[in-house]
Amino acid sequence: SKTLEGVVDDDIAAKLAIGEGRQADLEEERLELQAMNNDSFRHRFLNRNRPWLLQHLVELLTPHSMEALGPTGRRVSEYIRDVHADLLAMGEGAHKAGDRSD
């Protein structure tokens, strides 16, 4: 019976360890999502990765991905067109109404 208890205890300990690892993964995912929803983080990301993004834009925006639904529920192609129009309208250093100061 002690042998069985030891095996059961080991199984429970292993499952708890897996659960702790999964909890850490969930926390990391939460922090990443929080960062992605932060305007300042997104601007820093785009500025720091601009050369790579421009170099790989053709690979990222395939005909298939352009037909998918974007963050607003519309096709990605429509979303990108609207973002592009907003960027052109802003001009260098200009801000849209409602933009944050950072």
Phi, psi and chi 1 to 4 in degrees:
 res  aa     phi    psi   chi1   chi2   chi3   chi4
   1 SER       -  -36.6  174.3      -      -      -
   2 LYS   -64.4  -35.3  -75.9 -165.5  172.1 -154.8
   3 THR   -64.1  -43.7  -54.2      -      -      -
   4 LEU   -63.5  -41.8 -178.3   58.0      -      -
   5 GLU   -62.0  -41.3  -76.5  178.5   17.5      -
   6 GLY   -62.4  -41.2      -      -      -      -
   7 VAL   -66.8  -43.7  170.4      -      -      -
   8 VAL   -63.4  -44.5  170.8      -      -      -
   9 ASP   -60.1  -41.8  -70.8  -17.5      -      -
  10 ASP   -63.9  -41.3  -70.0  -15.3      -      -
  11 ASP   -63.0  -43.9  -73.9  -15.0      -      -
  12 ILE   -64.2  -43.8  -69.1  171.3      -      -
  13 ALA   -61.6  -41.2      -      -      -      -
  14 ALA   -64.5  -42.2      -      -      -      -
  15 LYS   -65.9  -38.3  -71.4  178.1 -177.7  176.3
  16 LEU   -65.3  -39.4  -72.1  172.8      -      -
  17 ALA   -63.8  -40.4      -      -      -      -
  18 ILE   -64.4  -42.2  -69.4  170.4      -      -
  19 GLY   -61.8  -40.3      -      -      -      -
  20 GLU   -64.3  -41.2  -72.9  173.6    4.2      -
  21 GLY   -63.2  -41.0      -      -      -      -
  22 ARG   -66.8  -36.8 -178.6   65.4 -175.4  137.2
  23 GLN   -62.8  -41.0 -169.3   64.8   29.7      -
  24 ALA   -64.2  -40.4      -      -      -      -
  25 ASP   -62.2  -43.3  -69.5  -17.6      -      -
  26 LEU   -63.7  -39.6  -70.9  172.4      -      -
  27 GLU   -65.4  -41.3  178.6   63.2   12.7      -
  28 GLU   -63.5  -42.9 -176.1  176.6  -23.4      -
  29 GLU   -62.1  -39.6  -70.7  173.7   21.2      -
  30 ARG   -63.6  -43.3 -174.2 -170.8   69.4   74.9
  31 LEU   -66.3  -39.3  -68.9  173.3      -      -
  32 GLU   -63.9  -43.3  -71.5  172.9   -1.4      -
  33 LEU   -64.4  -40.5 -177.5   60.2      -      -
  34 GLN   -61.7  -41.2 -176.1  178.1   14.1      -
  35 ALA   -65.5  -41.8      -      -      -      -
  36 MET   -65.1  -26.1  -64.1  -79.0 -100.7      -
  37 ASN   -89.4    3.4  -72.7  -33.7      -      -
  38 ASN   -98.4  120.1  178.7  -68.0      -      -
  39 ASP   -58.2  -42.7  -73.7  -22.7      -      -
  40 SER   -61.1  -44.4  178.7      -      -      -
  41 PHE   -61.7  -45.5  172.0   83.0      -      -
  42 ARG   -61.8  -41.3  -73.7 -165.0  -54.0 -108.7
  43 HIS   -64.3  -44.7  -71.7  -70.9      -      -
  44 ARG   -61.3  -43.3  -78.0 -166.1  -41.6  -90.2
  45 PHE   -59.3  -49.2  175.4   85.5      -      -
  46 LEU   -62.7  -42.3  -70.1  173.1      -      -
  47 ASN   -64.4  -42.1  -74.4  -27.8      -      -
  48 ARG   -75.1  -26.5  -69.2  178.5 -178.4  167.1
  49 ASN  -111.0    9.9  -65.3  -71.7      -      -
  50 ARG   -52.2  -49.2 -174.9 -179.3  -42.8  -98.7
  51 PRO   -58.2  -45.1  -23.6   33.0      -      -
  52 TRP   -64.4  -45.7 -174.2   92.6      -      -
  53 LEU   -59.4  -45.8  -70.2  166.8      -      -
  54 LEU   -64.7  -39.2  -68.8  173.0      -      -
  55 GLN   -65.2  -34.0 -177.6  179.4   -4.3      -
  56 HIS  -106.7    9.7  -67.4   88.8      -      -
  57 LEU   -57.1  -40.1 -158.3   53.9      -      -
  58 VAL   -62.7  -36.3  173.8      -      -      -
  59 GLU   -73.8  -33.0  -61.9  165.7   22.5      -
  60 LEU   -76.9  -35.5  -63.6  170.6      -      -
  61 LEU  -105.9   75.8  -59.6  176.4      -      -
  62 THR   -82.1  161.7   64.6      -      -      -
  63 PRO   -54.5  -37.7  -28.3   35.8      -      -
  64 HIS   -65.5  -46.2  176.8   72.3      -      -
  65 SER   -67.7  -29.4   69.7      -      -      -
  66 MET   -69.5  -24.0  -64.0  -63.4  -76.7      -
  67 GLU   -87.8  -13.2  -65.7  -57.9  -44.7      -
  68 ALA   -69.2  164.2      -      -      -      -
  69 LEU   -80.9  134.6  -66.5 -179.1      -      -
  70 GLY   -92.1 -169.1      -      -      -      -
  71 PRO   -65.0  -19.2   18.0  -25.9      -      -
  72 THR   -97.7    1.3   61.5      -      -      -
  73 GLY    88.9   -3.5      -      -      -      -
  74 ARG   -98.0  169.6  -62.8  175.3  -59.0  154.8
  75 ARG   -61.1  145.9  -72.3 -168.8   -7.1 -130.8
  76 VAL   -56.6  -38.8  168.9      -      -      -
  77 SER   -60.0  -39.7   58.3      -      -      -
  78 GLU   -68.9  -41.7  -65.4  171.1    6.3      -
  79 TYR   -60.9  -47.7  175.3   75.2      -      -
  80 ILE   -63.2  -40.9  -70.5  173.7      -      -
  81 ARG   -59.9  -44.0 -176.3  178.8   49.1 -120.9
  82 ASP   -66.2  -42.1  -68.6  -14.1      -      -
  83 VAL   -63.8  -43.1  168.6      -      -      -
  84 HIS   -60.3  -45.1 -178.1 -101.6      -      -
  85 ALA   -61.4  -41.4      -      -      -      -
  86 ASP   -62.1  -42.6  -71.1  -14.6      -      -
  87 LEU   -64.9  -42.6  -70.0  171.4      -      -
  88 LEU   -64.4  -39.2  -70.4  176.0      -      -
  89 ALA   -67.9  -29.5      -      -      -      -
  90 MET   -70.5  -41.2  -77.9  174.8   51.2      -
  91 GLY    73.7  171.1      -      -      -      -
  92 GLU   -67.8  120.0 -172.5   67.3   30.9      -
  93 GLY    81.0   -7.1      -      -      -      -
  94 ALA   -80.7  161.9      -      -      -      -
  95 HIS  -126.2  146.9  -64.4  -78.6      -      -
  96 LYS   -82.8  156.2  -80.1  177.9   50.1  176.9
  97 ALA   -60.0  133.8      -      -      -      -
  98 GLY    92.0   -6.7      -      -      -      -
  99 ASP   -68.1  150.9  -81.1   -7.0      -      -
 100 ARG   -78.4  160.5  -67.6  175.9   24.6  174.9
 101 SER   -75.0  -17.5   61.2      -      -      -
 102 ASP   -89.3      -   60.5   -8.2      -      -
